[in-house]
Amino acid sequence: MTRYLTKDQLKTNLRLGRTVEQWLGATREEDYVILKWISIQKEGDQGYSVTYIESIDEGDEDFLDIYEFSSVDPDEPFGRTATFSSIDDALKYVAHSYSASNIKYVSRGLIQEEYTRYKER
């Protein structure tokens, strides 16, 4: 089971330059499934970037590397990114724009566990 970061852990990780992520779910289209998640990271002295990613679910029991899946939008192969001057501004943005939860962030790499949990449903 995935361990979610507390609000203090979330902010500390970001201040220390560690990326955090959150699973936003999946949407079934006619002939494929779109996976959605966000990533927040520190951008040196420039603030914090939020990246919204949509990829095609190409996974199976032997291939669960969500980072390797094809992007839905070839014009944005690495997602859509916005930059903010503070952690709080970035968190407000994702809550408002993507309905992200303040209590479901994971450290980078654990998004794989979130995806695996989704696949097991």
PEGIDA-V641391 format. One line per field, one symbol per residue. phi: phi as a letter, one per 30 degrees, with the letter a starting at -180 (. if undefined). Layout:
phi->???
This chain:
phi->.dcddddddeddedddicdbbbdcjbbdcebacccbabbbbdchddjbcccccbbddcdbdcbcdedcddddcddbdcjccbcbdbdedddddddddbhdddbbdbdejdddddddddddd
